[in-house]
Amino acid sequence: MSLNLRELEAEILDQYFEKNPRPWILGFSGGKDSTMLLQVVWNALVGVPDVPKERDIYIVCNNTLVENPKIIEYTDKVLEKIQEAASKQNLPFKVEKTIPRLEDSFWTNLIGKGYPAPNNLFRWCTERLKINPTTKFIKEKVVDTGEVIILLGTRIDESATRAKSIEMHEVTGKRLRKHVLPSAYVYAPLNNVTTDEVWQYLNQVKSPWGANNKELITLYKNANSGDCPLVIDDTTPSCGNSRFGCWVCTVVSRDRSMEALIENGEEWMEPLMELRDLLSASREDRNKREYKRRNGMEGPDIWGPYTPDFRAEYLERLLNAQKEIQELQPQMILINYQELVAIQVLWYRDNIFNHNVADIYNKVYGAGITLDRVNDTIKKEKELLRNVCEDDPTDFDLINDLLALQKTKTILMNNRGLQNDLENKIDDYILNINRE
């Protein structure tokens, strides 16, 4: 192996034992680069058994809740081994999993609000699903400790785009570079490691936490893919194409990794491919899009959210796919109960009363769940408000919109930005009155 591991481990130890014990946050995706990074750091620390290791190292893995099922299954299994081995070996590693907030989840936005499938012009998913959860964790650690250092497995050899980004942000003669977040720094010890050296390393150096690197190599081979890195800012390229990413990704024309997995024996993933292709086609289907945006702008040339009918149709297809897959993969959940409740709330806030989440779920599963409490509360509220505002319907519209803003954010457990939303809504209302 041409890579000088002793020099690399020595550099990592020198950085680890610096006087300021700022915690490390190691971005772990389960792919080849982050696996090598963690192994090198782990083996470096194991090599100095009698020295106190006071700097915490948080292994942060973000799950968008729509990850490629094979990679998330593998990653979850590896994370369990990591935490168990770190405890036994008395190493300062702590596994942390991050997920999007309920109001930011893919299905809450796409089915609940009607957001169209993402593309390069409107890639609304990256910030909500990837950047925000990790940023929240980093900011919490900054509050606790003052500063943090983020360890990433980024490499110049990955791509021309990655090389340009690294060159733009690096400081000559310095290991650390400033992150876009205040009081956060980035350390990328694998910068100059080549792709061939990564594979050589994983083939020759055993996993110190007891995983099987051959399994990871096989996963790559079967998917003809690359891992999707931890995304901590908007300079990170979109996943998809030849990378393991979200199975719903429509930013690229084809998900070749999922196609390859299906061709190599994972036929149970075919319903996911069909759902993903339906989303890709739906974006440009005029019949599936409204002529009014959520901000109120409307017109014959306006491409607004998905129509209520398509949202309901897609939810039914999603649940049917989930039911079919669960016959072979019982643990597989494509959409969780909290998301179903959030979707129902958003539908009723959008005055969608001709479709009901519970009815769709019961139709697919033959179950008897009910969301009547949510539905009845909103219906009674609107009926009472309409009676009170009988003499001035515009007041009803304003108050109803304000209640929708307040109650949606309350139910979805987030009041951030509520005050500005309310003030903007009132300003728009006054402006419309003045125009009249």
C-alpha positions in Angstrom: 0.0 0.0 0.0 1.5 3.3 -1.1 -0.4 5.2 1.6 1.7 6.0 4.6 -0.6 5.1 7.4 1.9 5.9 10.2 2.2 9.5 9.1 -1.6 9.8 8.7 -2.2 8.3 12.2 0.5 10.5 13.7 -1.1 13.6 12.2 -4.5 12.6 13.6 -3.0 12.0 17.1 -1.2 15.3 17.0 -4.5 17.1 16.2 -6.4 15.0 18.8 -4.1 15.8 21.7 -3.9 19.5 21.1 -4.3 21.7 24.2 -7.9 22.8 23.3 -10.0 19.6 23.6 -12.7 20.8 21.2 -15.1 17.9 20.5 -14.8 16.2 17.1 -17.9 15.5 15.0 -17.1 12.8 12.6 -19.5 12.6 9.6 -20.3 9.0 9.0 -22.4 7.8 6.0 -21.5 4.2 6.1 -19.7 4.5 2.8 -16.1 3.8 1.9 -14.6 7.2 2.7 -16.3 7.8 6.0 -15.5 4.1 7.0 -11.8 4.6 6.2 -11.8 7.9 8.1 -13.3 6.3 11.2 -11.0 3.3 11.1 -7.9 5.4 10.8 -8.9 7.6 13.7 -9.9 4.5 15.8 -6.7 2.7 15.1 -4.6 5.8 15.9 -6.3 6.1 19.3 -6.0 2.4 20.1 -2.3 2.7 19.5 -1.9 4.9 22.6 -3.8 2.8 25.3 -2.4 4.4 28.4 -3.1 8.1 27.6 -6.4 9.7 28.7 -8.6 10.5 25.8 -10.6 13.5 27.0 -11.8 14.8 23.6 -15.3 13.4 22.8 -15.8 12.1 19.2 -19.4 12.1 18.0 -20.0 9.8 15.1 -22.9 11.5 13.4 -25.0 9.7 10.8 -28.0 11.4 9.2 -31.0 9.4 8.1 -33.2 11.4 5.7 -36.0 8.7 6.3 -36.0 8.1 2.5 -32.5 6.6 2.3 -31.7 3.8 -0.1 -32.9 0.9 2.1 -29.9 -1.3 1.5 -27.4 1.3 2.7 -29.4 2.3 5.7 -29.9 -1.3 6.7 -26.1 -1.8 6.5 -25.3 1.4 8.3 -27.6 0.8 11.2 -26.0 -2.6 11.7 -22.5 -1.1 11.6 -23.4 1.7 14.0 -24.6 -0.8 16.6 -21.2 -2.6 16.3 -19.3 0.7 16.6 -21.1 1.8 19.8 -20.6 -1.7 21.4 -17.0 -1.9 20.5 -16.2 1.7 21.6 -17.6 0.9 25.1 -15.6 -2.3 25.4 -12.4 -0.7 24.2 -12.9 2.4 26.4 -12.7 4.8 23.4 -14.4 8.3 23.3 -16.7 7.5 20.4 -20.4 8.3 20.8 -22.9 7.4 18.0 -25.5 10.0 17.2 -28.3 9.7 14.6 -30.0 12.7 13.2 -33.3 12.8 11.2 -35.3 15.7 9.7 -37.9 17.4 11.9 -41.5 16.2 11.2 -42.4 19.4 9.3 -39.3 19.0 7.2 -39.7 15.4 6.2 -40.0 14.5 2.5 -43.6 13.1 2.7 -44.9 15.9 4.9 -43.8 18.4 2.2 -44.5 16.4 -0.9 -47.8 14.8 0.0 -48.9 17.1 2.8 -48.0 20.5 1.2 -47.9 19.3 -2.4 -44.3 20.3 -3.1 -43.3 19.1 -6.5 -40.6 16.4 -6.9 -37.2 18.1 -6.5 -35.0 19.1 -9.4 -31.9 21.2 -9.9 -33.8 24.4 -9.9 -35.9 23.6 -6.9 -33.9 21.2 -4.7 -35.9 21.9 -1.6 -35.0 18.5 -0.1 -31.3 18.9 0.6 -31.6 21.6 3.2 -34.6 20.1 5.0 -33.5 16.5 5.0 -29.7 16.7 5.2 -28.3 20.1 6.1 -30.7 21.2 8.9 -30.6 18.0 11.1 -26.8 18.0 11.1 -26.5 21.7 11.5 -28.9 21.5 14.5 -26.6 18.9 16.2 -23.5 21.0 15.5 -25.0 24.2 16.9 -26.1 22.4 20.0 -22.5 21.2 20.6 -21.1 24.7 19.9 -23.5 26.0 22.6 -22.2 23.3 25.0 -18.5 23.5 24.3 -17.8 26.9 22.5 -16.2 25.3 19.4 -16.3 22.1 17.5 -14.2 20.4 14.8 -16.0 18.5 12.0 -14.1 15.5 10.6 -15.0 14.7 7.0 -13.8 12.0 4.6 -13.7 14.4 1.7 -10.9 13.8 -0.8 -9.5 15.8 -3.7 -9.5 12.6 -5.8 -13.4 12.3 -5.6 -14.1 14.8 -8.4 -13.1 18.1 -9.9 -15.9 19.8 -8.1 -14.8 18.4 -4.7 -11.2 19.3 -5.4 -12.1 22.9 -6.3 -14.3 23.2 -3.1 -11.4 21.9 -0.9 -8.9 24.2 -2.6 -11.2 27.2 -2.2 -11.7 26.7 1.6 -8.3 25.4 2.7 -5.8 27.6 4.5 -2.2 27.0 3.4 -0.1 25.4 6.1 -3.2 24.7 8.3 -5.0 21.4 9.0 -8.2 23.1 9.9 -10.4 25.4 7.8 -13.3 27.5 8.9 -16.8 26.1 8.4 -19.7 28.2 7.3 -21.1 27.8 10.8 -19.7 30.1 13.5 -17.2 28.5 15.9 -17.0 25.3 13.8 -13.9 24.1 11.9 -13.4 21.3 9.4 -10.6 18.7 9.4 -10.3 16.4 6.4 -7.3 14.2 7.0 -8.0 12.0 3.9 -7.7 15.0 1.5 -4.8 13.6 -0.5 -5.8 9.9 -0.4 -6.8 8.4 -3.7 -9.8 6.2 -4.5 -7.5 3.2 -5.2 -5.9 3.7 -1.8 -9.2 3.8 -0.1 -10.2 0.4 -1.6 -6.7 -1.0 -0.8 -7.0 0.1 2.8 -10.5 -1.4 3.3 -9.4 -4.7 1.7 -6.3 -5.0 3.8 -7.1 -3.4 7.2 -9.7 -5.2 9.3 -12.6 -3.2 10.9 -11.7 -2.5 14.5 -15.3 -2.6 15.6 -15.9 -6.1 14.1 -17.7 -5.2 10.9 -16.9 -7.0 7.6 -15.5 -4.6 5.0 -16.0 -7.3 2.4 -19.8 -6.7 2.9 -19.4 -3.0 2.1 -17.3 -3.7 -0.9 -19.9 -6.2 -2.2 -22.6 -3.6 -1.6 -20.7 -1.1 -3.8 -20.1 -3.7 -6.4 -23.7 -4.8 -6.6 -24.9 -1.2 -6.9 -22.1 0.1 -9.1 -22.2 3.1 -6.7 -20.5 5.6 -4.5 -21.6 6.7 -1.0 -23.5 9.8 -0.3 -21.5 12.0 2.1 -22.7 13.7 5.2 -24.1 17.0 3.9 -23.3 20.0 6.1 -23.6 22.9 3.6 -25.0 23.7 0.2 -21.6 23.2 -1.5 -21.9 19.4 -1.2 -23.0 18.0 -4.6 -26.4 16.3 -4.9 -26.5 12.6 -4.4 -28.1 10.3 -7.0 -26.6 9.2 -10.3 -23.8 6.9 -9.3 -24.1 7.5 -5.6 -26.2 5.9 -2.9 -28.7 8.6 -2.0 -32.4 8.9 -1.3 -34.5 6.3 -3.2 -37.0 9.1 -4.1 -34.3 11.3 -5.7 -35.5 13.0 -8.9 -32.7 15.4 -9.2 -31.1 13.0 -11.7 -32.9 11.3 -14.6 -32.1 7.7 -13.4 -31.1 6.1 -10.1 -28.5 3.7 -11.5 -27.5 2.4 -8.1 -31.0 1.2 -7.4 -31.3 -0.2 -10.9 -28.1 -2.1 -10.3 -29.2 -3.5 -7.0 -32.5 -4.8 -8.5 -30.5 -6.4 -11.4 -28.3 -8.1 -8.8 -31.1 -9.8 -6.9 -32.9 -7.1 -4.9 -36.2 -7.4 -6.8 -38.2 -6.4 -3.8 -37.0 -2.8 -4.5 -38.9 -2.6 -7.8 -41.9 -0.9 -6.2 -39.6 1.9 -5.0 -38.2 2.3 -8.5 -41.8 2.6 -9.8 -42.7 5.2 -7.2 -39.6 7.2 -7.9 -40.2 7.2 -11.7 -43.8 8.3 -11.1 -42.6 11.3 -9.1 -40.1 12.2 -11.8 -42.8 12.2 -14.5 -45.4 13.9 -12.3 -43.4 17.1 -12.0 -44.0 18.2 -15.6 -47.6 16.8 -15.8 -49.9 19.8 -16.0 -52.9 17.7 -14.8 -51.1 17.0 -11.5 -50.2 20.5 -10.7 -52.4 23.4 -9.4 -52.5 26.9 -11.0 -52.0 28.6 -7.7 -48.9 28.6 -5.5 -48.9 28.4 -1.8 -47.9 32.0 -1.5 -51.2 33.0 -3.3 -49.8 33.7 -6.8 -52.0 32.3 -9.4 -52.6 32.3 -13.2 -52.7 30.0 -16.3 -48.9 29.9 -16.5 -48.4 29.2 -12.8 -47.1 25.7 -11.8 -48.3 25.3 -8.2 -48.3 22.4 -5.7 -49.6 18.9 -6.6 -53.3 18.7 -6.8 -55.2 17.2 -3.9 -56.2 14.2 -6.1 -52.6 13.4 -7.0 -51.4 13.8 -3.4 -54.1 11.3 -2.3 -53.3 9.0 -5.2 -49.6 9.0 -4.5 -50.2 8.3 -0.8 -52.3 5.3 -1.7 -49.5 4.0 -4.0 -46.9 4.6 -1.4 -48.8 2.6 1.2 -49.5 -0.2 -1.3 -45.8 -0.4 -2.0 -45.0 -0.4 1.7 -47.5 -3.2 2.3 -46.0 -5.2 -0.6 -42.4 -4.8 0.5 -43.3 -5.6 4.1 -44.3 -9.1 3.1 -40.6 -9.7 2.3 -39.0 -7.1 4.5 -41.3 -6.8 7.6 -39.3 -4.1 9.2 -39.4 -1.7 6.2 -41.3 1.5 6.8 -41.6 4.0 3.9 -43.8 6.5 5.7 -44.4 6.6 9.5 -47.5 7.3 11.6 -46.4 10.8 12.6 -46.0 11.8 9.0 -49.5 10.5 8.2 -51.0 12.7 11.0 -49.0 15.7 9.8 -50.3 15.1 6.2 -53.9 15.0 7.5 -53.4 18.3 9.4 -51.9 20.0 6.3 -54.7 18.7 4.0 -57.3 20.2 6.3 -55.5 23.4 6.6 -55.5 23.5 2.8 -59.3 22.9 2.8 -58.8 19.4 1.4 -61.9 17.7 2.9 -62.6 15.2 0.0 -59.6 13.1 0.9 -58.8 11.5 4.2 -55.5 9.9 5.3 -57.1 7.4 7.6 -59.5 6.2 4.8 -56.6 5.7 2.4 -54.6 3.8 5.0 -57.6 1.6 6.0 -58.3 0.9 2.3 -54.8 -0.4 1.8 -54.2 -2.2 5.1 -57.8 -3.2 5.9 -57.2 -1.6 9.3 -59.4 0.7 11.4 -57.3 3.7 12.3 -59.0 7.0 12.7 -58.0 10.6 12.7 -61.5 11.9 13.4 -60.3 13.9 16.4 -58.0 16.0 14.1 -60.7 16.3 11.4 -63.6 17.2 13.7 -61.7 19.8 15.6 -60.7 21.7 12.4 -64.2 21.4 10.9 -65.9 22.8 14.0 -63.4 25.6 14.3 -64.0 26.7 10.7 -67.8 26.4 11.0 -67.8 28.6 14.2 -65.5 31.1 12.7 -67.6 31.4 9.5 -70.7 32.1 11.6 -69.0 34.8 13.6 -67.6 36.5 10.5 -70.9 36.2 8.5 -71.1 40.0 7.9 -67.5 40.3 6.6 -66.1 37.2 4.8 -62.7 38.8 4.4 -62.2 38.7 8.2 -62.9 35.0 8.1 -60.2 34.5 5.4 -57.6 36.4 7.5 -58.4 34.8 10.8 -58.5 31.4 9.2 -55.1 31.9 7.6 -53.6 33.1 10.9 -55.1 30.1 12.8 -53.7 27.8 10.1 -50.2 29.2 10.5 -50.3 29.0 14.3 -51.9 25.6 14.7 -49.9 23.9 11.9 -46.7 25.0 13.6 -48.0 23.9 17.0 -49.1 20.5 15.8 -45.8 20.0 13.9 -43.9 20.9 17.1 -42.1 24.0 15.8 -42.9 27.7 16.4 -39.7 29.1 14.8 -40.6 32.0 12.5 -44.2 32.0 13.6 -44.2 35.7 14.5 -42.8 36.8 11.1 -45.3 34.6 9.3 -48.2 36.2 11.2 -47.0 39.7 10.6 -46.5 39.0 6.9 -50.0 37.6 6.6 -51.5 40.7 8.3 -49.4 43.0 6.1 -50.7 41.3 3.0 -54.3 41.6 4.2 -53.9 45.3 4.8 -52.3 45.8 1.4 -55.2 44.1 -0.3 -57.8 46.2 1.6 -55.9 49.4 0.5 -55.9 48.2 -3.1 -59.7 47.7 -3.0 
